[in-house]
């Protein structure tokens, strides 16, 4: 897709911050000399796709490519410098260990590609002289290296992009962290990040045009963290806003968790994207470390360890560990921490002989931090780390909050300015958190935030009492990622803590107990594959009356003969749930999600049948026992169904 002269001039108007006369085929830029009132006029014209710049005073002319002018005037070399700085900062947090390449799998045919080759394909023209245009989704679960991958993009671009951009028609990649996106239009977010992070002041419409002609490309990191509550409506809106960037020759890479794309949102490609976008989209999986790349990581780590006089890691030891702990070692998140805390972790666990879950791995590091910094003596009231987790969740699942907000939250615990400085110093020593420019405090990875969220919820469950309003179990509905941490821990023991919570919330309202009951029953649903917890759920189901279970997730459960009389299921998910002979008398089922009909606005159960009003204004009649359904229009039809008694 080649630009016309008029299109080039339109972009130059924005880049040069100059206006042209509508009838002219040139742009005049006024250059004022420092400390003088005199000025020069540089005239820009287009000749055969080249930019010609003429000094109107002496008529001296120079010409060059459109790309060369963009490189110079937008100072793209400074973007490369910013990438280097961001990478060096990340490497510092990674204890000096550089990015290690890993494999990426193409979902369509399971073809393997090294991450370096995949990164270059973001901007390079392939051998057939066609750009790798369109949308690509790179998916992986927590700790597999999505953030590290984006640092690989930054450092490789800073080293290689200049020549490729100027002489080989490569696109210049811009990396945006969607975790920083909050409550604004996407175009404003991009415009502000271009200005604030990269010093580029152009309109979004100009940026979009340069993407669509293949001059710029885009990497959007952490789509799953873009909103505080990911839902289909928001996600479709995201796609609508993103899509302008991958039209024509545009190239966009989006990273996200696979669970975000598939499980949490219950999505399929044809539901998420328009037909055109499905054909454009390509799906890839970030595999994490294999045995070879894990060894490469430790080899690079040994160079750092040797200079600091620490114990080196033997490659044979890595091979033995891989045989039993490949899941642990495949995650860059874990290896980074293992290098730093090698002594205490290997003292606690013999990784060559026993399988260790990531949760236990992180628990060791948290315990060490608490002991070494004497956390109990730091404050005598609130757990300041739990307060930080609470604050980030109140901010909309944001990983980053201002230090000033954190200070206000724990102000009763702060005795003096020196005490506040000590609190900041102690917090900054935790591997999970960083403090930026004494202004922002941030969880380095979403996985660290989720681990601590799960850690504190497990502690609350162990209390065997109804949690108060300052508890995480009450305040927030647990997302799937956090529940998975909790469920793995509960599988290791037989606990009645979830049953206890459901007993405690009986005859309570949501205003008093929040999401305690909803979280408890949803966790029991997650543990339904464990006989001990499945038995608990079946026993509870006989009497789950008069409980606030709003937004609970009961998908796919067999709840035959359950009694939910008087309970509240507002916003709950009962997709594919077996509900034969269930009692729903006086139950609030507003906005419940059902298998085929989306969210029903109003719902009432009558004997063995349900009557529900849909968002479209139709009435759904559904027989629970035989799963027959009938849609009728409320405007002009009356229900006559033998399954329903007369009212």
Secondary structure as GFF3:
##gff-version 3
##sequence-region A 1 647
A	DSSP	alpha_helix	5	16	.	.	.	ID=ss1
A	DSSP	beta_strand	26	32	.	.	.	ID=ss2
A	DSSP	beta_strand	39	47	.	.	.	ID=ss3
A	DSSP	beta_strand	50	55	.	.	.	ID=ss4
A	DSSP	beta_strand	61	65	.	.	.	ID=ss5
A	DSSP	alpha_helix	66	73	.	.	.	ID=ss6
A	DSSP	alpha_helix	76	93	.	.	.	ID=ss7
A	DSSP	beta_strand	103	106	.	.	.	ID=ss8
A	DSSP	beta_strand	111	114	.	.	.	ID=ss9
A	DSSP	alpha_helix	115	123	.	.	.	ID=ss10
A	DSSP	beta_strand	134	140	.	.	.	ID=ss11
A	DSSP	alpha_helix	146	167	.	.	.	ID=ss12
A	DSSP	beta_strand	172	177	.	.	.	ID=ss13
A	DSSP	three_ten_helix	178	180	.	.	.	ID=ss14
A	DSSP	alpha_helix	186	198	.	.	.	ID=ss15
A	DSSP	alpha_helix	204	212	.	.	.	ID=ss16
A	DSSP	beta_strand	216	221	.	.	.	ID=ss17
A	DSSP	three_ten_helix	223	225	.	.	.	ID=ss18
A	DSSP	alpha_helix	232	242	.	.	.	ID=ss19
A	DSSP	three_ten_helix	243	245	.	.	.	ID=ss20
A	DSSP	beta_strand	251	257	.	.	.	ID=ss21
A	DSSP	alpha_helix	258	259	.	.	.	ID=ss22
A	DSSP	pi_helix	260	264	.	.	.	ID=ss23
A	DSSP	alpha_helix	269	272	.	.	.	ID=ss24
A	DSSP	alpha_helix	275	280	.	.	.	ID=ss25
A	DSSP	beta_strand	282	286	.	.	.	ID=ss26
A	DSSP	alpha_helix	291	307	.	.	.	ID=ss27
A	DSSP	alpha_helix	315	329	.	.	.	ID=ss28
A	DSSP	alpha_helix	332	340	.	.	.	ID=ss29
A	DSSP	alpha_helix	342	348	.	.	.	ID=ss30
A	DSSP	alpha_helix	358	372	.	.	.	ID=ss31
A	DSSP	alpha_helix	375	378	.	.	.	ID=ss32
A	DSSP	alpha_helix	384	394	.	.	.	ID=ss33
A	DSSP	beta_strand	400	402	.	.	.	ID=ss34
A	DSSP	alpha_helix	403	409	.	.	.	ID=ss35
A	DSSP	three_ten_helix	411	413	.	.	.	ID=ss36
A	DSSP	alpha_helix	417	428	.	.	.	ID=ss37
A	DSSP	beta_strand	433	436	.	.	.	ID=ss38
A	DSSP	beta_strand	440	443	.	.	.	ID=ss39
A	DSSP	alpha_helix	446	462	.	.	.	ID=ss40
A	DSSP	alpha_helix	472	475	.	.	.	ID=ss41
A	DSSP	alpha_helix	480	491	.	.	.	ID=ss42
A	DSSP	alpha_helix	497	504	.	.	.	ID=ss43
A	DSSP	alpha_helix	510	513	.	.	.	ID=ss44
A	DSSP	alpha_helix	516	526	.	.	.	ID=ss45
A	DSSP	alpha_helix	531	541	.	.	.	ID=ss46
A	DSSP	beta_strand	592	594	.	.	.	ID=ss47
A	DSSP	beta_strand	598	606	.	.	.	ID=ss48
A	DSSP	beta_strand	609	614	.	.	.	ID=ss49
A	DSSP	beta_strand	618	623	.	.	.	ID=ss50
A	DSSP	beta_strand	629	633	.	.	.	ID=ss51
###
